[in-house]
Amino acid sequence: MPPALASNRVEGLNRTAVLVGLMGAGKSTVGRRLADRLGVQFVDSDSEIEIAANMTIPDIFERFDEQYFRDGERRVITRLLLEDPCILATGGGTFLPSENRKIIGKRGVSVWIKADLETLWERVKDKTSRPLLNVVDPKDALSNLLNARYPLYSAADITVHSAAGDSHEIVVQAIVEALLKYGHLSTDSVGKDEL
């Protein structure tokens, strides 16, 4: 850990922090930095699904269907939540099924990284590997996803905002503070006010 971050070190993550939100919210990027900050493992559920299926997510969608993907996703999430506490970045649809929300609620703490449509669009518009945006009007599709999913994401234990101009560190800090506030982290020798 770089010396500049040493005073920000926190430890004692007692539950897996499950990052939820739409594509482009920053779950993977923020998740990696958050894991580094907390000294725990970062796991990306989409990568784990690809390993388990031995194919890419776009290939799963093309060869099978979304339900097949969701069934595999549920199995992978359940397995990961039985392992040591970590930072788990999930796909945009992971938190939607009530069964997944129950599993996450029982074994983890859900953290919704919330961003507005324009912020999300700026982050994903040039990405070609988003199966749900492989349509004639991808921004409209993203808007529809936002409208359909945000009411379900609002059930997350913690909500942090990610705006267009925010650095990843601002979002990481907001998550750390929320995890501390709700008792999912303990500090080492550093008081809360120093974090």
Backbone bond lengths (Angstrom), bond angles and torsions (degrees), N, CA, C in turn:
res aa  C-N    CA-C-N  psi(-1)  N-CA   C-N-CA  omega(-1)  CA-C   N-CA-C  phi
1 M - - - 1.454 - - 1.521 108.68 -
2 P 1.326 118.76 132.54 1.455 120.45 178.29 1.523 110.56 -61.40
3 P 1.337 117.03 144.73 1.451 120.21 -178.80 1.514 113.88 -54.35
4 A 1.333 117.79 -34.48 1.465 120.50 -177.66 1.519 112.01 -62.05
5 L 1.329 117.32 -26.74 1.456 120.36 -178.72 1.530 112.34 -94.83
6 A 1.325 117.82 -7.18 1.459 120.11 -174.57 1.520 112.31 -57.05
7 S 1.333 118.21 -38.59 1.456 120.07 -178.57 1.529 111.97 -72.77
8 N 1.326 117.05 -13.83 1.458 120.50 178.77 1.526 112.45 -94.93
9 R 1.304 116.59 4.41 1.465 121.43 -175.99 1.529 110.64 -65.29
10 V 1.299 115.46 129.55 1.455 120.63 172.39 1.515 107.35 -126.52
11 E 1.299 115.45 156.91 1.463 117.61 179.98 1.504 109.16 -142.91
12 G 1.302 114.93 174.90 1.439 119.94 175.35 1.516 114.32 85.55
13 L 1.334 118.10 38.73 1.461 120.37 173.40 1.521 106.92 -64.72
14 N 1.317 117.57 117.26 1.462 119.15 -173.64 1.525 114.04 -98.92
15 R 1.320 117.84 -7.21 1.467 122.57 175.66 1.525 107.97 -144.51
16 T 1.308 116.34 150.81 1.457 119.41 175.68 1.532 109.18 -63.82
17 A 1.324 115.36 130.17 1.469 121.26 175.25 1.522 107.08 -88.63
18 V 1.320 116.09 114.15 1.459 122.74 -176.13 1.524 108.36 -100.10
19 L 1.322 116.27 109.97 1.463 121.60 -178.18 1.514 109.47 -83.55
20 V 1.331 115.77 124.48 1.459 121.49 -179.32 1.522 109.15 -124.06
21 G 1.323 115.46 160.36 1.456 120.69 179.18 1.520 110.59 146.40
22 L 1.310 115.06 174.19 1.461 120.30 -179.23 1.519 111.96 -72.70
23 M 1.303 115.28 161.15 1.457 120.98 173.44 1.526 108.88 -55.87
24 G 1.320 116.37 136.72 1.451 120.65 -179.23 1.518 114.17 92.39
25 A 1.324 117.00 -5.96 1.470 119.45 -179.85 1.525 111.58 -70.68
26 G 1.328 116.27 -23.85 1.463 120.09 179.05 1.508 113.89 105.99
27 K 1.322 117.05 19.45 1.466 120.19 -175.66 1.526 112.58 -58.17
28 S 1.312 117.67 -45.06 1.467 120.01 -178.28 1.525 112.22 -72.24
29 T 1.325 116.69 -47.19 1.465 120.19 -178.00 1.520 111.12 -65.58
30 V 1.323 116.17 -49.52 1.466 120.66 178.00 1.524 109.59 -63.97
31 G 1.319 116.48 -40.71 1.462 120.88 -178.76 1.515 113.04 -58.88
32 R 1.330 117.18 -43.36 1.465 120.57 178.62 1.531 110.84 -62.30
33 R 1.317 116.20 -44.05 1.472 119.99 -179.67 1.526 111.10 -67.86
34 L 1.318 116.28 -38.85 1.459 120.55 178.46 1.530 110.54 -64.30
35 A 1.320 117.09 -43.06 1.463 121.22 178.29 1.526 110.55 -61.47
36 D 1.332 117.19 -43.06 1.467 120.88 176.73 1.522 110.50 -60.28
37 R 1.304 115.46 -45.07 1.468 120.86 -178.68 1.528 111.83 -61.30
38 L 1.348 116.20 -38.57 1.462 120.84 -177.01 1.520 113.39 -91.51
39 G 1.332 116.25 -8.74 1.461 119.81 -179.93 1.520 113.42 70.31
40 V 1.345 115.65 34.26 1.462 120.56 177.65 1.521 109.19 -123.65
41 Q 1.311 115.88 171.57 1.459 121.23 -178.92 1.530 110.42 -75.28
42 F 1.334 115.35 144.60 1.462 122.05 170.80 1.522 107.74 -101.82
43 V 1.328 116.04 133.01 1.463 121.12 177.96 1.522 108.21 -130.31
44 D 1.310 116.43 133.36 1.457 122.11 176.42 1.528 107.64 -105.58
45 S 1.328 117.09 116.97 1.465 119.66 -175.32 1.525 111.90 -62.41
46 D 1.339 118.14 -34.76 1.463 119.80 179.00 1.530 111.14 -62.62
47 S 1.334 116.62 -41.31 1.474 119.92 177.29 1.522 110.69 -63.60
48 E 1.330 116.19 -41.17 1.465 120.31 179.32 1.529 111.49 -65.20
49 I 1.324 116.70 -36.31 1.468 121.05 177.44 1.526 109.71 -65.85
50 E 1.337 116.51 -42.96 1.468 120.16 179.06 1.525 111.17 -62.74
51 I 1.322 116.62 -39.31 1.466 120.21 178.02 1.524 109.86 -64.40
52 A 1.332 116.49 -46.85 1.469 120.74 -178.27 1.529 111.75 -63.68
53 A 1.332 116.78 -38.44 1.474 121.11 -177.89 1.523 112.60 -86.74
54 N 1.330 116.73 -15.15 1.459 122.33 -176.42 1.535 111.48 59.01
55 M 1.347 115.13 36.99 1.464 121.23 174.65 1.524 108.51 -160.53
56 T 1.325 115.31 161.96 1.460 118.98 -179.32 1.530 110.25 -75.64
57 I 1.324 115.35 161.28 1.465 119.17 178.55 1.528 111.67 -62.16
58 P 1.364 119.14 -44.74 1.476 117.10 175.92 1.531 112.25 -57.31
59 D 1.338 117.21 -36.40 1.469 120.07 178.16 1.525 111.40 -66.82
60 I 1.343 116.43 -38.63 1.470 120.04 178.10 1.528 109.33 -61.29
61 F 1.336 116.41 -46.49 1.463 120.02 -179.97 1.528 111.43 -63.06
62 E 1.338 115.97 -39.49 1.461 119.55 -177.81 1.531 111.57 -72.51
63 R 1.318 116.57 -41.42 1.461 120.53 -175.22 1.531 112.54 -80.81
64 F 1.303 116.24 -34.73 1.466 120.20 -178.03 1.532 108.33 -117.10
65 D 1.319 117.40 -116.53 1.455 120.55 176.37 1.523 108.64 -161.19
66 E 1.321 116.09 179.01 1.462 119.74 -177.00 1.525 111.31 -64.94
67 Q 1.332 117.76 -36.89 1.471 119.83 -178.98 1.535 110.94 -63.81
68 Y 1.315 116.89 -40.06 1.463 120.67 177.24 1.529 109.72 -59.51
69 F 1.333 115.26 -44.10 1.464 120.78 177.64 1.525 110.33 -60.99
70 R 1.335 117.72 -47.25 1.471 121.70 -177.33 1.524 111.74 -62.43
71 D 1.336 117.65 -37.03 1.468 120.54 177.76 1.532 110.67 -63.74
72 G 1.328 115.89 -44.53 1.464 120.08 177.45 1.513 111.48 -65.10
73 E 1.327 116.14 -39.21 1.456 121.37 178.57 1.530 110.96 -60.01
74 R 1.333 117.21 -44.24 1.461 121.29 -179.93 1.528 111.15 -60.46
75 R 1.320 116.17 -43.17 1.472 119.87 179.31 1.529 110.96 -63.00
76 V 1.315 116.55 -42.89 1.460 120.95 -179.15 1.528 110.71 -66.56
77 I 1.328 117.92 -44.85 1.467 121.58 179.33 1.526 110.29 -60.52
78 T 1.322 116.85 -44.65 1.469 120.97 179.74 1.521 110.54 -59.44
79 R 1.322 116.55 -44.94 1.469 120.47 179.41 1.528 111.30 -62.66
80 L 1.331 116.19 -46.22 1.464 120.03 -177.06 1.530 111.67 -64.11
81 L 1.319 117.37 -34.68 1.461 120.34 -179.00 1.529 112.43 -73.37
82 L 1.312 117.16 -12.09 1.466 120.78 175.97 1.527 111.68 -87.94
83 E 1.320 116.69 -9.50 1.459 121.51 -179.29 1.524 110.25 -89.86
84 D 1.334 117.07 -178.49 1.462 121.66 -178.99 1.521 111.05 -58.01
85 P 1.347 117.69 148.97 1.462 120.52 177.95 1.529 111.31 -54.04
86 C 1.326 114.82 136.28 1.457 121.38 -178.31 1.521 108.07 -150.12
87 I 1.315 116.57 -175.27 1.454 122.32 169.92 1.521 106.19 -102.27
88 L 1.324 116.42 119.85 1.457 122.03 -175.41 1.525 109.56 -116.26
89 A 1.320 116.22 111.20 1.464 121.61 175.07 1.517 107.84 -87.89
90 T 1.326 116.00 130.10 1.457 120.14 -177.10 1.523 111.12 -114.10
91 G 1.314 115.24 164.31 1.455 120.68 174.82 1.514 110.53 -71.44
92 G 1.312 116.28 163.13 1.459 121.53 -175.44 1.516 114.98 -60.48
93 G 1.328 118.11 -26.65 1.463 120.82 -178.21 1.509 114.77 -97.08
94 T 1.315 117.56 -2.97 1.463 121.18 -174.37 1.521 113.06 -58.77
95 F 1.317 117.69 -40.17 1.461 121.86 -172.39 1.537 112.89 -83.64
96 L 1.320 117.34 -3.35 1.461 120.58 -174.28 1.527 114.08 -73.57
97 P 1.322 119.91 -48.62 1.464 118.91 -179.25 1.535 111.42 -67.02
98 S 1.325 115.94 136.19 1.467 119.80 -178.35 1.527 111.20 -59.73
99 E 1.326 117.52 -33.40 1.469 120.33 178.82 1.532 110.72 -61.45
100 N 1.337 116.84 -42.44 1.463 120.13 178.20 1.524 111.11 -65.34
101 R 1.341 116.49 -41.77 1.466 119.23 178.89 1.531 111.12 -61.74
102 K 1.324 116.75 -37.46 1.470 120.35 178.09 1.519 110.92 -66.46
103 I 1.325 117.16 -44.92 1.470 121.87 179.25 1.528 109.74 -60.57
104 I 1.328 116.03 -47.39 1.469 120.96 -179.58 1.527 110.02 -64.17
105 G 1.326 117.34 -42.20 1.456 120.98 179.99 1.517 113.48 -64.46
106 K 1.309 116.27 -31.67 1.462 120.63 -178.62 1.526 112.09 -77.13
107 R 1.309 116.84 -37.39 1.463 120.07 -171.94 1.519 115.39 -116.43
108 G 1.323 117.76 -9.64 1.458 119.97 -177.47 1.509 111.29 -138.14
109 V 1.311 115.12 -172.08 1.468 122.14 172.70 1.522 106.23 -126.25
110 S 1.327 116.23 123.89 1.468 120.15 -176.97 1.519 110.31 -87.29
111 V 1.327 114.74 135.90 1.462 122.15 -178.93 1.528 107.57 -126.61
112 W 1.328 116.10 111.22 1.462 121.10 179.10 1.514 109.15 -88.24
113 I 1.327 116.17 119.40 1.464 121.25 171.96 1.522 106.01 -93.15
114 K 1.314 115.24 106.20 1.463 122.48 -172.34 1.531 110.60 -99.55
115 A 1.319 115.32 130.83 1.469 121.10 177.36 1.521 108.32 -138.30
116 D 1.322 116.56 154.20 1.463 119.21 179.45 1.532 110.33 -81.05
117 L 1.311 115.29 169.41 1.472 121.28 -175.00 1.519 112.48 -57.48
118 E 1.330 118.00 -46.23 1.464 119.94 -176.33 1.528 111.46 -64.09
119 T 1.330 116.92 -39.20 1.468 120.85 177.61 1.527 110.10 -63.15
120 L 1.327 116.15 -46.67 1.471 120.45 179.62 1.526 110.77 -61.69
121 W 1.332 116.33 -45.29 1.461 120.39 -177.51 1.526 111.13 -61.53
122 E 1.312 117.19 -43.52 1.461 120.66 178.74 1.530 111.05 -58.80
123 R 1.311 117.06 -33.60 1.460 121.22 -176.83 1.520 113.75 -82.59
124 V 1.330 118.26 -24.67 1.468 119.46 -174.68 1.526 114.84 -113.83
125 K 1.326 118.53 -9.97 1.467 119.96 -170.30 1.520 114.32 -61.24
126 D 1.316 118.24 -25.25 1.461 120.41 -179.64 1.523 113.36 -100.18
127 K 1.326 116.31 6.16 1.471 120.29 -179.42 1.532 108.72 -91.73
128 T 1.310 115.82 130.52 1.461 119.59 -177.53 1.522 113.24 -101.64
129 S 1.338 117.25 -3.35 1.467 119.83 -175.15 1.527 112.77 -98.64
130 R 1.319 118.40 25.79 1.461 122.50 -179.19 1.528 108.18 -105.22
131 P 1.336 117.84 97.14 1.472 120.16 -174.83 1.522 114.07 -54.79
132 L 1.326 118.12 -37.00 1.463 120.21 -177.21 1.531 112.90 -74.76
133 L 1.346 116.41 -9.25 1.469 120.01 177.14 1.529 112.07 -106.91
134 N 1.316 116.84 7.04 1.463 121.66 177.24 1.522 109.50 -82.21
135 V 1.339 115.28 63.86 1.462 122.39 -177.41 1.524 108.58 -136.36
136 V 1.333 116.50 175.18 1.458 121.42 -177.83 1.531 111.60 -61.79
137 D 1.331 117.74 -44.08 1.464 121.90 -178.72 1.535 109.32 -121.23
138 P 1.335 116.91 84.96 1.462 119.68 -174.35 1.534 114.24 -64.38
139 K 1.338 117.74 -32.64 1.469 118.54 179.40 1.529 110.10 -67.97
140 D 1.311 117.66 -38.19 1.455 121.11 176.73 1.532 110.09 -65.04
141 A 1.326 116.13 -39.40 1.469 120.00 177.34 1.527 110.34 -62.52
142 L 1.336 116.70 -41.77 1.461 120.63 178.25 1.525 110.41 -63.87
143 S 1.326 116.90 -41.14 1.469 121.14 177.60 1.523 110.99 -61.21
144 N 1.324 116.95 -41.70 1.463 121.16 178.47 1.530 111.16 -64.65
145 L 1.328 115.86 -40.16 1.473 119.76 176.79 1.525 110.51 -62.01
146 L 1.330 116.09 -44.15 1.464 121.08 179.49 1.531 109.96 -58.78
147 N 1.310 116.67 -48.91 1.468 120.60 -178.34 1.520 112.30 -63.58
148 A 1.314 117.10 -36.30 1.466 120.64 -178.86 1.527 112.41 -78.55
149 R 1.325 116.56 -35.46 1.465 119.25 -170.91 1.526 114.98 -94.68
150 Y 1.322 118.31 -28.06 1.467 118.71 -175.37 1.528 113.42 -58.91
151 P 1.332 119.78 -36.91 1.467 118.08 176.36 1.541 112.47 -61.43
152 L 1.315 117.83 -33.02 1.468 120.80 178.59 1.524 111.37 -77.98
153 Y 1.333 116.69 -40.24 1.468 119.55 176.85 1.528 111.12 -60.41
154 S 1.329 116.43 -28.98 1.466 119.33 -177.47 1.529 112.45 -64.53
155 A 1.325 117.75 -10.97 1.468 121.69 176.10 1.533 111.68 -80.02
156 A 1.323 117.69 -3.99 1.475 120.76 -179.82 1.529 110.19 -60.97
157 D 1.321 115.65 152.54 1.463 121.63 179.57 1.524 111.92 -64.19
158 I 1.330 115.86 -36.67 1.465 122.41 -175.79 1.519 108.39 -133.73
159 T 1.321 116.66 139.55 1.466 121.34 173.93 1.520 108.64 -123.36
160 V 1.331 116.20 128.82 1.462 121.56 172.60 1.528 107.29 -124.99
161 H 1.319 116.12 149.61 1.461 120.86 -177.56 1.520 110.70 -100.77
162 S 1.322 114.97 142.74 1.459 122.13 176.14 1.520 107.25 -126.41
163 A 1.323 115.71 106.90 1.468 120.64 -179.17 1.525 109.37 -97.59
164 A 1.310 115.60 164.53 1.465 121.75 -175.83 1.525 112.88 -52.84
165 G 1.315 118.15 -41.81 1.456 120.24 -176.55 1.518 115.21 -89.19
166 D 1.323 117.57 -2.44 1.465 120.21 -177.75 1.521 111.53 -73.04
167 S 1.319 115.47 136.91 1.468 118.69 172.02 1.523 107.86 -76.92
168 H 1.316 115.74 160.56 1.463 119.89 177.61 1.522 110.26 -60.70
169 E 1.330 116.50 -33.59 1.463 120.12 -178.38 1.528 112.02 -64.66
170 I 1.318 117.61 -32.35 1.469 120.31 176.96 1.523 109.70 -63.61
171 V 1.322 116.95 -43.41 1.461 121.03 179.93 1.531 110.30 -68.42
172 V 1.332 116.96 -42.17 1.471 120.87 176.65 1.522 109.75 -57.00
173 Q 1.328 116.70 -48.37 1.460 120.87 -179.17 1.527 111.58 -60.09
174 A 1.327 116.66 -41.46 1.464 120.44 179.05 1.525 110.98 -62.37
175 I 1.328 117.04 -39.09 1.465 120.54 178.78 1.525 110.11 -68.02
176 V 1.328 117.27 -45.54 1.468 120.85 178.91 1.527 109.96 -56.48
177 E 1.323 116.75 -46.82 1.470 120.52 -178.70 1.522 111.11 -62.88
178 A 1.330 117.39 -39.92 1.463 120.48 179.36 1.530 111.01 -68.66
179 L 1.329 117.39 -41.04 1.468 120.06 178.10 1.522 110.66 -62.74
180 L 1.311 117.08 -39.68 1.467 121.10 175.74 1.525 110.86 -63.85
181 K 1.318 115.75 -47.34 1.469 121.29 -177.09 1.522 111.73 -57.60
182 Y 1.321 116.62 -39.89 1.461 120.32 -176.22 1.527 113.36 -95.94
183 G 1.334 116.67 11.99 1.459 120.90 172.45 1.515 116.59 77.97
184 H 1.322 117.94 20.76 1.461 120.43 179.39 1.524 112.51 -94.83
185 L 1.335 116.59 -3.61 1.461 123.40 177.07 1.517 108.14 -135.91
186 S 1.329 114.76 150.38 1.456 119.08 168.70 1.521 107.32 -121.42
187 T 1.322 117.08 153.67 1.452 119.14 179.85 1.509 109.61 -91.82
188 D 1.321 115.73 157.52 1.461 122.02 176.82 1.517 106.92 -76.94
189 S 1.272 119.24 -106.80 1.467 121.81 178.55 1.512 111.40 -105.36
190 V 1.340 115.42 10.81 1.456 120.91 -176.09 1.517 108.64 -104.72
191 G 1.326 117.04 131.46 1.446 121.13 177.99 1.517 111.19 -74.30
192 K 1.330 116.62 159.06 1.455 121.83 179.43 1.516 112.39 -54.80
193 D 1.344 116.41 -39.04 1.462 118.44 -176.05 1.520 112.51 -69.72
194 E 1.330 117.26 -13.74 1.463 119.60 177.61 1.522 111.79 -91.01
195 L 1.311 115.83 -12.88 1.452 119.42 179.42 1.502 108.68 -78.36
